[in-house]
Amino acid sequence: MRRVLTILATVVSITIAAAQAPPNFAGKWTLVPDPNGQPGMGGLGSEATITQDASTLTITRTNQMGTFTSNYKLDGSESKNVLNFQGNSVDQLSTAKWDAAKLLVNTKMDFGGNLVEIKMVMALDPASGNLLVETTRPDFQGGGAPITTKMAYKKN
């Protein structure tokens, strides 16, 4: 009887640990076009390749400005990435932390004295397996309320 209880306790512990493990976003992802969606910036661009281990997430993404790679520490500590485009270099300071099955990435940058903050939430859709990316950024053109975009990516 004691042996059965020990085995049962082990199985329950493993099941709970697996249920609490963060999702793995690793793979090559392609944007799923949304015919009703608003065009614009946000998400991971048209395609992205993600590598992930227990401590780091690396995203290589392609958008209108080119291909960029960002590395994020998954323990909530600050990560520094440099965004190079059109001959300019901008330091990006990001924190990434897990909130259950969602990864929250908060990035701050300074564009010539103008501080910009971009928030990104990444999660896997359990029904489709798609990577869902919600991005909130300032309204760069109109100066209004922040703009939130929601994009889905299919794994290749």
DSSP file (Angstrom, degrees, kcal/mol; ACC not computed):
  #  RESIDUE AA STRUCTURE BP1 BP2  ACC     N-H-->O    O-->H-N    N-H-->O    O-->H-N    TCO  KAPPA ALPHA  PHI   PSI    X-CA   Y-CA   Z-CA
    1    1 A M     >        0   0    0      0, 0.0     4,-2.3     0, 0.0     5,-0.2   0.000 360.0 360.0 360.0 -42.9    0.0    0.0    0.0
    2    2 A R  H  >  +     0   0    0      1,-0.2     4,-2.2     2,-0.2     5,-0.1   0.893 360.0  52.1 -62.0 -39.4    2.8    2.4    0.9
    3    3 A R  H  > S+     0   0    0      2,-0.2     4,-2.4     1,-0.2    -1,-0.2   0.901 108.2  50.6 -64.5 -41.9    4.5    1.7   -2.4
    4    4 A V  H  > S+     0   0    0      1,-0.2     4,-2.6     2,-0.2    -2,-0.2   0.906 110.6  49.4 -62.5 -43.0    1.3    2.5   -4.3
    5    5 A L  H  X S+     0   0    0     -4,-2.3     4,-2.6     2,-0.2    -1,-0.2   0.893 110.1  51.0 -64.7 -39.5    0.9    5.8   -2.5
    6    6 A T  H  X S+     0   0    0     -4,-2.2     4,-2.1     2,-0.2    -2,-0.2   0.927 112.2  46.2 -63.1 -45.0    4.5    6.7   -3.2
    7    7 A I  H  X S+     0   0    0     -4,-2.4     4,-2.5     2,-0.2    -2,-0.2   0.923 113.1  49.9 -63.4 -44.3    4.0    6.0   -6.9
    8    8 A L  H  X S+     0   0    0     -4,-2.6     4,-2.4     1,-0.2    -2,-0.2   0.912 110.0  50.1 -61.6 -43.7    0.7    7.9   -7.0
    9    9 A A  H  X S+     0   0    0     -4,-2.6     4,-2.3     2,-0.2    -1,-0.2   0.887 110.9  50.2 -62.3 -39.5    2.3   10.9   -5.3
   10   10 A T  H  X S+     0   0    0     -4,-2.1     4,-2.4     2,-0.2    -2,-0.2   0.924 110.6  48.6 -64.6 -45.4    5.2   10.9   -7.8
   11   11 A V  H  X S+     0   0    0     -4,-2.5     4,-2.3     1,-0.2    -2,-0.2   0.914 112.2  49.0 -62.2 -43.4    2.8   10.8  -10.8
   12   12 A V  H  X S+     0   0    0     -4,-2.4     4,-2.5     2,-0.2    -1,-0.2   0.911 111.1  50.4 -62.9 -43.1    0.7   13.6   -9.3
   13   13 A S  H  X S+     0   0    0     -4,-2.3     4,-2.4     1,-0.2    -2,-0.2   0.916 111.6  47.2 -62.1 -44.1    3.9   15.7   -8.7
   14   14 A I  H  X S+     0   0    0     -4,-2.4     4,-2.4     2,-0.2    -1,-0.2   0.904 112.1  50.6 -64.6 -41.8    5.1   15.2  -12.3
   15   15 A T  H  X S+     0   0    0     -4,-2.3     4,-2.1     2,-0.2    -2,-0.2   0.913 111.7  47.0 -63.3 -43.7    1.7   16.0  -13.7
   16   16 A I  H  X S+     0   0    0     -4,-2.5     4,-1.4     2,-0.2    -2,-0.2   0.920 112.4  49.9 -64.7 -43.5    1.5   19.3  -11.7
   17   17 A A  H  X S+     0   0    0     -4,-2.4     4,-0.7     1,-0.2    -2,-0.2   0.902 111.5  48.6 -62.8 -41.2    5.0   20.3  -12.7
   18   18 A A  H >< S+     0   0    0     -4,-2.4     3,-0.6     1,-0.2    -1,-0.2   0.881 109.1  52.8 -66.3 -37.8    4.3   19.6  -16.4
   19   19 A A  H 3< S+     0   0    0     -4,-2.1    -1,-0.2     1,-0.2    -2,-0.2   0.792 112.0  46.2 -68.2 -26.7    1.1   21.6  -16.2
   20   20 A Q  H 3< S+     0   0    0     -4,-1.4    -1,-0.2    -3,-0.2    -2,-0.2   0.532  85.2 111.8 -93.7  -7.5    3.0   24.6  -14.7
   21   21 A A  S << S-     0   0    0     -4,-0.7     3,-0.1    -3,-0.6    -3,-0.0  -0.431  75.7-110.7 -66.9 138.2    5.9   24.5  -17.2
   22   22 A P        -     0   0    0      0, 0.0    79,-0.1     0, 0.0    -1,-0.1  -0.309  39.3 -97.0 -66.7 154.2    5.9   27.5  -19.5
   23   23 A P        -     0   0    0      0, 0.0     2,-0.6     0, 0.0    -3,-0.0  -0.271  30.2-122.9 -68.3 159.1    5.1   26.9  -23.1
   24   24 A N        -     0   0    0      1,-0.1    28,-0.0    -3,-0.1    -3,-0.0  -0.927  23.6-176.9-106.1 117.0    7.8   26.5  -25.7
   25   25 A F        +     0   0    0     -2,-0.6    25,-0.2    26,-0.0    -1,-0.1   0.337  35.7 136.7 -92.4   5.0    7.6   29.0  -28.6
   26   26 A A        +     0   0    0     23,-0.1     2,-0.2    26,-0.1    25,-0.2  -0.223  36.1  64.9 -60.2 139.9   10.5   27.5  -30.5
   27   27 A G  E    S-A   50   0A   0     23,-2.5    23,-2.9     2,-0.1     2,-0.5  -0.790  87.3 -62.1 141.4 179.5   10.1   27.2  -34.2
   28   28 A K  E     -A   49   0A   0     -2,-0.2   128,-2.9    21,-0.2     2,-0.4  -0.890  51.6-165.7-101.0 129.5    9.6   29.1  -37.4
   29   29 A W  E     -AB  48 155A   0     19,-3.6    19,-2.5    -2,-0.5     2,-0.4  -0.923   9.3-161.8-122.7 139.5    6.4   31.1  -37.5
   30   30 A T  E     -AB  47 154A   0    124,-2.5   124,-3.0    -2,-0.4    17,-0.2  -0.970  32.0-103.8-122.6 136.6    4.6   32.8  -40.4
   31   31 A L  E     - B   0 153A   0     15,-2.6   122,-0.3    -2,-0.4    15,-0.1  -0.294  24.6-139.7 -57.9 133.0    1.9   35.5  -40.0
   32   32 A V  E     - B   0 152A   0    120,-3.1   120,-0.5     2,-0.0    -1,-0.1  -0.881  28.4-124.2 -92.3 112.1   -1.6   34.3  -40.5
   33   33 A P        -     0   0    0      0, 0.0     3,-0.1     0, 0.0   118,-0.0  -0.303  17.3-151.1 -61.5 138.4   -3.3   37.2  -42.5
   34   34 A D    >   -     0   0    0      1,-0.1     3,-1.4     4,-0.0    -3,-0.0  -0.933   4.1-161.7-111.1 108.0   -6.4   38.7  -40.9
   35   35 A P  T 3  S+     0   0    0      0, 0.0    -1,-0.1     0, 0.0     0, 0.0   0.742  94.6  43.8 -62.6 -21.6   -8.7   40.0  -43.6
   36   36 A N  T 3  S+     0   0    0     -3,-0.1     2,-0.1     2,-0.1    -2,-0.0   0.487  95.7 104.3 -98.4  -4.9  -10.5   42.1  -41.0
   37   37 A G  S <  S-     0   0    0     -3,-1.4   112,-0.0     1,-0.1   114,-0.0  -0.330  75.1-111.0 -80.2 159.4   -7.4   43.3  -39.2
   38   38 A Q        -     0   0    0     -2,-0.1    -1,-0.1     1,-0.0    -2,-0.1  -0.735  32.1-123.7 -85.8 131.0   -5.8   46.7  -39.5
   39   39 A P        +     0   0    0      0, 0.0     2,-0.3     0, 0.0    -1,-0.0  -0.397  61.5  89.2 -68.8 154.4   -2.4   46.9  -41.3
   40   40 A G  S    S-     0   0    0      2,-0.1     2,-0.1    -2,-0.1   109,-0.0  -0.931  72.4 -34.4 150.4-172.5    0.4   48.3  -39.3
   41   41 A M  S    S+     0   0    0     -2,-0.3     2,-0.2     3,-0.0    94,-0.1  -0.348  76.8  80.6 -78.8 158.0    3.3   47.7  -37.0
   42   42 A G    >   +     0   0    0      1,-0.1     3,-1.1    -2,-0.1    -2,-0.1  -0.681  57.2  50.0 135.2 173.8    3.2   45.1  -34.3
   43   43 A G  T 3  S-     0   0    0     -2,-0.2    -1,-0.1     1,-0.2     3,-0.1  -0.283 107.7 -49.3  64.8-146.7    3.7   41.5  -33.7
   44   44 A L  T 3  S-     0   0    0      1,-0.5    18,-0.6    89,-0.1     3,-0.4   0.116  80.5-110.7-112.2  18.3    6.7   39.7  -35.0
   45   45 A G  B <   -c   62   0A   0     -3,-1.1    -1,-0.5     1,-0.2    18,-0.3  -0.495  64.6 -40.5  81.9-158.4    6.6   41.0  -38.6
   46   46 A S  S    S+     0   0    0     16,-1.9   -15,-2.6     1,-0.2     2,-0.3   0.785 126.7   2.3 -79.9 -27.7    5.8   38.7  -41.5
   47   47 A E  E     -AD  30  62A   0     15,-0.9    15,-2.3    -3,-0.4     2,-0.3  -0.990  63.6-173.6-155.6 155.2    7.8   35.8  -40.2
   48   48 A A  E     -AD  29  61A   0    -19,-2.5   -19,-3.6    -2,-0.3     2,-0.5  -0.997  16.2-147.6-150.2 148.6    9.9   34.9  -37.2
   49   49 A T  E     -AD  28  60A   0     11,-2.7    11,-2.8    -2,-0.3     2,-0.4  -0.985  21.9-166.3-117.3 128.7   12.2   32.2  -35.9
   50   50 A I  E     -AD  27  59A   0    -23,-2.9   -23,-2.5    -2,-0.5     2,-0.4  -0.945  10.4-173.3-120.0 133.1   12.3   31.6  -32.2
   51   51 A T  E     - D   0  58A   0      7,-2.3     7,-2.9    -2,-0.4     2,-0.3  -0.943  14.4-178.9-117.2 148.2   14.7   29.5  -30.1
   52   52 A Q  E     + D   0  57A   0     -2,-0.4     2,-0.2     5,-0.2     5,-0.2  -0.994  14.5 167.0-150.6 136.8   14.1   29.0  -26.5
   53   53 A D        -     0   0    0      3,-2.4    -2,-0.0    -2,-0.3   -27,-0.0  -0.701  59.7 -75.9-130.4-169.1   15.7   27.3  -23.5
   54   54 A A  S    S+     0   0    0     -2,-0.2     3,-0.1     1,-0.2    -2,-0.0   0.762 128.1  24.8 -63.5 -25.2   15.0   27.5  -19.8
   55   55 A S  S    S+     0   0    0      1,-0.2    19,-2.7    18,-0.1     2,-0.4   0.609 118.7  44.6-116.5 -14.9   16.6   30.9  -19.4
   56   56 A T  E     - E   0  73A   0     17,-0.2    -3,-2.4    18,-0.1     2,-0.4  -0.985  48.1-163.6-140.6 143.7   16.5   32.7  -22.8
   57   57 A L  E     - E   0  72A   0     15,-2.5    15,-2.8    -2,-0.4     2,-0.5  -0.997  14.1-166.9-121.2 128.4   14.2   33.4  -25.7
   58   58 A T  E     - E   0  71A   0     -7,-2.9    -7,-2.3    -2,-0.4     2,-0.5  -0.971   1.6-169.3-119.0 128.3   15.7   34.5  -29.0
   59   59 A I  E     - E   0  70A   0     11,-2.8    11,-2.7    -2,-0.5     2,-0.6  -0.972   8.0-171.4-119.4 123.6   13.5   36.0  -31.8
   60   60 A T  E     + E   0  69A   0    -11,-2.8   -11,-2.7    -2,-0.5     2,-0.3  -0.970  24.0 178.7-109.7 116.9   14.8   36.6  -35.3
   61   61 A R  E     - E   0  68A   0      7,-3.0     7,-2.7    -2,-0.6     2,-0.5  -0.860  24.6-147.0-125.7 154.3   12.1   38.5  -37.1
   62   62 A T  E     +cE  45  67A   0    -15,-2.3   -16,-1.9   -18,-0.6   -15,-0.9  -0.977  30.9 147.7-120.0 129.0   11.5   40.0  -40.5
   63   63 A N  E >   - E   0  66A   0      3,-2.7     3,-1.4    -2,-0.5   -22,-0.0  -0.719  64.6 -65.9-140.5-165.5    9.5   43.2  -41.1
   64   64 A Q  T 3  S+     0   0    0      1,-0.3     3,-0.1    -2,-0.2   -23,-0.0   0.757 130.2  49.9 -60.9 -25.1    9.4   46.2  -43.4
   65   65 A M  T 3  S-     0   0    0      1,-0.3     2,-0.3    20,-0.0    -1,-0.3   0.528 119.1 -96.5 -93.8  -6.5   12.7   47.5  -42.1
   66   66 A G  E <   -E   63   0A   0     -3,-1.4    -3,-2.7    19,-0.1     2,-0.4  -0.924  58.4 -32.7 131.8-157.1   14.7   44.3  -42.4
   67   67 A T  E     -E   62   0A   0     -2,-0.3     2,-0.3    -5,-0.2    -5,-0.2  -0.912  55.4-179.9-110.9 132.7   15.7   41.3  -40.2
   68   68 A F  E     -E   61   0A   0     -7,-2.7    -7,-3.0    -2,-0.4     2,-0.4  -0.965  16.6-150.4-134.1 146.2   16.3   41.8  -36.5
   69   69 A T  E     -E   60   0A   0     -2,-0.3     2,-0.4    -9,-0.2    -9,-0.2  -0.972  14.0-175.8-119.2 132.4   17.4   39.5  -33.7
   70   70 A S  E     -E   59   0A   0    -11,-2.7   -11,-2.8    -2,-0.4     2,-0.4  -0.985   9.7-156.9-127.2 138.0   16.4   40.1  -30.0
   71   71 A N  E     -E   58   0A   0     -2,-0.4     2,-0.4   -13,-0.2   -13,-0.2  -0.945  10.5-169.7-114.1 134.0   17.4   38.1  -27.0
   72   72 A Y  E     -E   57   0A   0    -15,-2.8   -15,-2.5    -2,-0.4     2,-0.4  -0.986  19.6-136.5-127.3 131.0   15.3   38.0  -23.8
   73   73 A K  E >   -E   56   0A   0     -2,-0.4     3,-0.7     4,-0.3    23,-0.6  -0.701  15.0-149.2 -78.7 135.0   16.2   36.6  -20.4
   74   74 A L  T 3  S+     0   0    0    -19,-2.7    24,-0.4    -2,-0.4   -18,-0.1   0.297  81.7  78.7 -92.8  10.0   13.2   34.8  -19.1
   75   75 A D  T 3  S-     0   0    0    -20,-0.3    -1,-0.2    22,-0.1    22,-0.1   0.334 111.2-102.3 -99.9   7.6   13.8   35.4  -15.4
   76   76 A G  S <  S+     0   0    0     20,-1.4    21,-0.1    -3,-0.7    -2,-0.1   0.362  81.6 128.6  89.6  -6.4   12.5   39.0  -15.4
   77   77 A S        -     0   0    0     19,-0.1    19,-0.6     1,-0.1    -1,-0.3  -0.398  68.7 -83.7 -80.8 164.3   15.9   40.6  -15.4
   78   78 A E  E     -F   95   0A   0     17,-0.1     2,-0.4    -3,-0.1    17,-0.2  -0.414  39.3-164.9 -74.8 138.1   16.8   43.3  -18.0
   79   79 A S  E     -F   94   0A   0     15,-3.0    15,-2.9    -2,-0.1     2,-0.5  -0.955   8.7-147.5-117.9 140.2   18.0   42.3  -21.5
   80   80 A K  E     +F   93   0A   0     -2,-0.4     2,-0.3    13,-0.2    13,-0.2  -0.941  20.6 170.8-112.5 128.1   19.7   44.8  -23.8
   81   81 A N  E     -F   92   0A   0     11,-2.5    11,-3.5    -2,-0.5     2,-0.5  -0.938  24.9-136.1-127.6 153.5   19.2   44.6  -27.6
   82   82 A V  E     -F   91   0A   0     -2,-0.3     2,-0.6     9,-0.2     9,-0.2  -0.956   9.6-152.7-115.2 125.3   20.3   47.1  -30.2
   83   83 A L  E     -F   90   0A   0      7,-3.3     7,-2.6    -2,-0.5     2,-0.5  -0.867  13.7-170.6 -97.1 116.5   18.0   48.0  -33.0
   84   84 A N  E     +F   89   0A   0     -2,-0.6     2,-0.3     5,-0.2     5,-0.2  -0.940  20.1 145.0-110.7 121.2   19.9   49.1  -36.2
   85   85 A F  E >   -F   88   0A   0      3,-2.1     3,-2.5    -2,-0.5   -19,-0.1  -0.973  63.1  -0.9-155.5 143.0   17.9   50.6  -39.0
   86   86 A Q  T 3  S-     0   0    0     -2,-0.3     3,-0.1     1,-0.3    -1,-0.0   0.833 129.0 -53.9  47.6  42.1   18.5   53.3  -41.6
   87   87 A G  T 3  S+     0   0    0      1,-0.3     2,-0.3     0, 0.0    -1,-0.3   0.519 115.9 113.4  76.7   4.8   21.9   54.1  -40.2
   88   88 A N  E <   -F   85   0A   0     -3,-2.5    -3,-2.1     2,-0.0     2,-0.4  -0.796  51.8-153.4-110.0 153.0   20.5   54.6  -36.7
   89   89 A S  E     -F   84   0A   0     -2,-0.3     2,-0.4    -5,-0.2    -5,-0.2  -0.993  11.7-175.8-127.5 126.9   21.2   52.6  -33.6
   90   90 A V  E     -F   83   0A   0     -7,-2.6    -7,-3.3    -2,-0.4     2,-0.3  -0.986  21.3-133.7-126.6 126.8   18.7   52.5  -30.7
   91   91 A D  E     -F   82   0A   0     -2,-0.4    19,-0.6    19,-0.2     2,-0.5  -0.628  19.1-159.6 -77.0 133.7   19.2   50.6  -27.4
   92   92 A Q  E     -FG  81 109A   0    -11,-3.5   -11,-2.5    -2,-0.3     2,-0.6  -0.972   3.7-164.2-114.9 125.7   16.2   48.5  -26.3
   93   93 A L  E     +FG  80 108A   0     15,-2.6    15,-2.6    -2,-0.5     2,-0.3  -0.953  19.7 177.3-111.1 119.7   16.0   47.5  -22.7
   94   94 A S  E     -FG  79 107A   0    -15,-2.9   -15,-3.0    -2,-0.6     2,-0.4  -0.893  23.7-161.4-126.1 149.3   13.5   44.7  -22.1
   95   95 A T  E     -FG  78 106A   0     11,-2.0    11,-2.7    -2,-0.3     2,-0.4  -0.992  12.3-168.6-123.2 139.5   12.2   42.6  -19.3
   96   96 A A  E     + G   0 105A   0    -23,-0.6   -20,-1.4   -19,-0.6     2,-0.3  -0.995  13.2 163.3-129.0 130.9   10.5   39.3  -20.0
   97   97 A K  E     - G   0 104A   0      7,-2.2     7,-3.0    -2,-0.4     2,-0.3  -0.993  34.8-110.6-147.3 153.8    8.5   37.3  -17.4
   98   98 A W  E     - G   0 103A   0    -24,-0.4     2,-0.4    -2,-0.3     5,-0.2  -0.632  18.7-173.7 -85.4 138.2    6.0   34.5  -17.4
   99   99 A D  E >  S- G   0 102A   0      3,-3.1     3,-1.8    -2,-0.3     2,-0.4  -0.837  70.1 -65.7-125.9  90.9    2.4   35.0  -16.3
  100  100 A A  T 3  S-     0   0    0     -2,-0.4    -1,-0.1     1,-0.3   -80,-0.0  -0.522 119.9 -12.7  59.6-118.9    1.1   31.5  -16.3
  101  101 A A  T 3  S+     0   0    0     -2,-0.4    23,-0.4   -79,-0.1     2,-0.4   0.300 122.9  88.7 -94.6   9.3    1.2   30.4  -19.9
  102  102 A K  E <   -G   99   0A   0     -3,-1.8    -3,-3.1    21,-0.1     2,-0.6  -0.860  66.3-144.0-109.2 142.7    1.8   33.9  -21.3
  103  103 A L  E     -GH  98 122A   0     19,-2.6    19,-2.4    -2,-0.4     2,-0.6  -0.925  14.5-157.5-103.2 123.8    5.2   35.6  -21.8
  104  104 A L  E     -GH  97 121A   0     -7,-3.0    -7,-2.2    -2,-0.6     2,-0.5  -0.895   9.6-173.8-103.5 121.5    5.1   39.3  -21.0
  105  105 A V  E     -GH  96 120A   0     15,-3.2    15,-2.9    -2,-0.6     2,-0.5  -0.970   3.7-171.6-119.6 122.3    7.8   41.4  -22.7
  106  106 A N  E     -GH  95 119A   0    -11,-2.7   -11,-2.0    -2,-0.5     2,-0.4  -0.963   8.4-173.0-115.9 120.7    8.1   45.1  -21.8
  107  107 A T  E     -GH  94 118A   0     11,-3.1    11,-2.9    -2,-0.5     2,-0.4  -0.940   6.4-169.3-120.7 134.8   10.6   47.1  -23.9
  108  108 A K  E     +GH  93 117A   0    -15,-2.6   -15,-2.6    -2,-0.4     2,-0.3  -0.960  10.4 172.1-121.8 140.0   11.7   50.7  -23.4
  109  109 A M  E     -GH  92 116A   0      7,-2.5     7,-3.0    -2,-0.4     2,-0.6  -0.967  26.9-134.0-143.2 158.8   13.7   52.8  -25.9
  110  110 A D  E     - H   0 115A   0    -19,-0.6     2,-1.0    -2,-0.3   -19,-0.2  -0.954  13.1-169.7-118.4 112.4   14.9   56.3  -26.3
  111  111 A F  E >  S- H   0 114A   0      3,-2.9     3,-1.4    -2,-0.6   -21,-0.1  -0.782  77.5 -47.0-100.9  87.7   14.4   58.0  -29.7
  112  112 A G  T 3  S-     0   0    0     -2,-1.0    -1,-0.1     1,-0.3     3,-0.1   0.889 123.5 -33.9  56.0  44.6   16.4   61.2  -29.4
  113  113 A G  T 3  S+     0   0    0      1,-0.2     2,-0.8     0, 0.0    -1,-0.3   0.292 115.4 113.2  94.0  -9.9   14.9   62.1  -26.0
  114  114 A N  E <   -H  111   0A   0     -3,-1.4    -3,-2.9     2,-0.0     2,-0.3  -0.861  59.8-146.7 -97.4 110.6   11.5   60.6  -26.7
  115  115 A L  E     -H  110   0A   0     -2,-0.8     2,-0.4    -5,-0.2    -5,-0.2  -0.610  16.7-169.6 -79.9 132.7   11.0   57.6  -24.5
  116  116 A V  E     -H  109   0A   0     -7,-3.0    -7,-2.5    -2,-0.3     2,-0.4  -0.971   7.4-164.6-125.5 136.7    8.9   54.8  -26.0
  117  117 A E  E     -H  108   0A   0     -2,-0.4     2,-0.4    -9,-0.2    -9,-0.2  -0.987   4.6-173.3-124.1 130.2    7.5   51.8  -24.3
  118  118 A I  E     -H  107   0A   0    -11,-2.9   -11,-3.1    -2,-0.4     2,-0.4  -0.984   6.3-160.3-123.6 131.0    6.2   48.7  -26.2
  119  119 A K  E     -HI 106 136A   0     17,-2.5    17,-2.9    -2,-0.4     2,-0.4  -0.929   8.4-174.2-113.2 134.9    4.4   45.8  -24.4
  120  120 A M  E     -HI 105 135A   0    -15,-2.9   -15,-3.2    -2,-0.4     2,-0.5  -0.991   8.2-165.8-130.2 135.6    4.2   42.4  -26.0
  121  121 A V  E     -HI 104 134A   0     13,-2.6    13,-2.5    -2,-0.4     2,-0.4  -0.988   9.2-168.2-120.9 126.4    2.2   39.4  -24.8
  122  122 A M  E     +HI 103 133A   0    -19,-2.4   -19,-2.6    -2,-0.5     2,-0.3  -0.934  16.3 152.7-117.2 137.7    2.9   36.0  -26.4
  123  123 A A  E     - I   0 132A   0      9,-2.0     9,-3.6    -2,-0.4     2,-0.4  -0.985  40.2-115.2-155.7 157.3    0.8   32.8  -25.9
  124  124 A L  E     - I   0 131A   0    -23,-0.4     7,-0.2    -2,-0.3     6,-0.1  -0.844  27.4-128.9 -96.5 134.3    0.0   29.6  -27.7
  125  125 A D     >  -     0   0    0      5,-3.1     4,-2.9    -2,-0.4     5,-0.2  -0.731  14.7-152.4 -79.3 116.7   -3.6   29.1  -28.8
  126  126 A P  T  4 S+     0   0    0      0, 0.0    -1,-0.2     0, 0.0    -2,-0.0   0.812  90.3  50.6 -63.9 -28.6   -4.6   25.7  -27.5
  127  127 A A  T  4 S+     0   0    0      1,-0.1    -2,-0.0     3,-0.1    -3,-0.0   0.931 127.6  17.5 -75.0 -46.0   -7.2   25.1  -30.2
  128  128 A S  T  4 S-     0   0    0      2,-0.1    -1,-0.1    26,-0.0     3,-0.1   0.683  91.2-127.7-101.3 -21.0   -5.1   25.9  -33.3
  129  129 A G     <  +     0   0    0     -4,-2.9    26,-0.1     1,-0.3     2,-0.0   0.455  60.4 145.6  81.8   0.7   -1.5   25.7  -31.9
  130  130 A N        -     0   0    0     -5,-0.2    -5,-3.1    24,-0.1     2,-0.6  -0.345  55.2-116.8 -70.4 152.3   -0.9   29.2  -33.4
  131  131 A L  E     -IJ 124 153A   0     22,-2.5    22,-2.2    -7,-0.2     2,-0.5  -0.817  29.2-153.8 -87.2 122.8    1.3   31.7  -31.6
  132  132 A L  E     -IJ 123 152A   0     -9,-3.6    -9,-2.0    -2,-0.6     2,-0.5  -0.874  11.4-172.6-103.0 129.6   -0.7   34.7  -30.6
  133  133 A V  E     -IJ 122 151A   0     18,-3.0    18,-2.6    -2,-0.5     2,-0.5  -0.975   5.6-172.4-127.6 118.9    1.1   38.0  -30.2
  134  134 A E  E     -IJ 121 150A   0    -13,-2.5   -13,-2.6    -2,-0.5     2,-0.4  -0.952   9.6-172.3-110.8 124.6   -0.5   41.1  -28.8
  135  135 A T  E     -IJ 120 149A   0     14,-2.6    14,-2.8    -2,-0.5     2,-0.5  -0.958  10.0-167.3-121.8 133.3    1.5   44.3  -29.0
  136  136 A T  E     +IJ 119 148A   0    -17,-2.9   -17,-2.5    -2,-0.4    12,-0.2  -0.983  22.1 156.6-119.9 125.9    0.7   47.7  -27.4
  137  137 A R  E     - J   0 147A   0     10,-2.5    10,-3.2    -2,-0.5   -19,-0.1  -0.909  44.3 -83.9-141.1 164.7    2.7   50.7  -28.6
  138  138 A P        -     0   0    0      0, 0.0     2,-1.3     0, 0.0     3,-0.1  -0.298  46.6-104.3 -66.5 157.9    2.3   54.5  -28.7
  139  139 A D     >  -     0   0    0      5,-0.6     4,-1.6     1,-0.2     5,-0.0  -0.734  40.9-173.9 -80.7  95.2    0.4   56.1  -31.6
  140  140 A F  T  4 S+     0   0    0     -2,-1.3    -1,-0.2     1,-0.2     0, 0.0   0.787  76.9  33.8 -66.7 -29.2    3.6   57.3  -33.5
  141  141 A Q  T  4 S+     0   0    0     -3,-0.1    -1,-0.2     1,-0.1    -2,-0.1   0.867 127.2  30.8 -96.6 -41.8    1.7   59.3  -36.1
  142  142 A G  T  4 S-     0   0    0      3,-0.1    -2,-0.2     2,-0.0     3,-0.1   0.654  87.2-135.6 -96.9 -16.0   -1.5   60.6  -34.5
  143  143 A G     <  +     0   0    0     -4,-1.6    -3,-0.1     1,-0.1     0, 0.0   0.652  63.3 124.2  72.3  13.6   -0.2   61.1  -30.9
  144  144 A G        -     0   0    0      1,-0.2    -5,-0.6    -5,-0.0    -1,-0.1   0.173  67.7 -36.0 -87.1-153.2   -3.5   59.5  -29.5
  145  145 A A  S    S-     0   0    0      1,-0.1    -1,-0.2    -7,-0.1    -3,-0.1  -0.234  80.6 -79.3 -64.9 156.2   -4.1   56.6  -27.2
  146  146 A P        -     0   0    0      0, 0.0     2,-0.5     0, 0.0    -1,-0.1  -0.189  45.9-128.5 -56.1 151.3   -1.8   53.6  -27.4
  147  147 A I  E     - J   0 137A   0    -10,-3.2   -10,-2.5    -3,-0.1     2,-0.5  -0.896  17.6-160.6-108.6 130.7   -2.5   51.2  -30.3
  148  148 A T  E     - J   0 136A   0     -2,-0.5     2,-0.4   -12,-0.2   -12,-0.2  -0.947   7.2-172.0-113.0 128.6   -2.9   47.4  -29.6
  149  149 A T  E     - J   0 135A   0    -14,-2.8   -14,-2.6    -2,-0.5     2,-0.5  -0.927   8.5-157.0-117.7 145.3   -2.5   44.9  -32.4
  150  150 A K  E     + J   0 134A   0     -2,-0.4     2,-0.3   -16,-0.2   -16,-0.2  -0.986  18.0 174.8-123.3 123.5   -3.3   41.2  -32.2
  151  151 A M  E     - J   0 133A   0    -18,-2.6   -18,-3.0    -2,-0.5     2,-0.4  -0.939  18.0-148.7-130.2 150.0   -1.6   38.8  -34.7
  152  152 A A  E     -BJ  32 132A   0   -120,-0.5  -120,-3.1    -2,-0.3     2,-0.4  -0.929   9.5-160.6-119.2 144.5   -1.5   35.1  -35.1
  153  153 A Y  E     -BJ  31 131A   0    -22,-2.2   -22,-2.5    -2,-0.4     2,-0.4  -0.980   8.9-143.8-127.3 136.1    1.4   33.0  -36.4
  154  154 A K  E     -B   30   0A   0   -124,-3.0  -124,-2.5    -2,-0.4     2,-0.3  -0.809  24.2-119.4 -99.0 137.2    1.3   29.5  -37.8
  155  155 A K  E      B   29   0A   0     -2,-0.4  -126,-0.2  -126,-0.2  -128,-0.0  -0.579 360.0 360.0 -77.5 133.4    4.2   27.2  -37.2
  156  156 A N              0   0    0   -128,-2.9    -1,-0.1    -2,-0.3  -127,-0.1   0.440 360.0 360.0 -87.4 360.0    5.9   25.9  -40.3
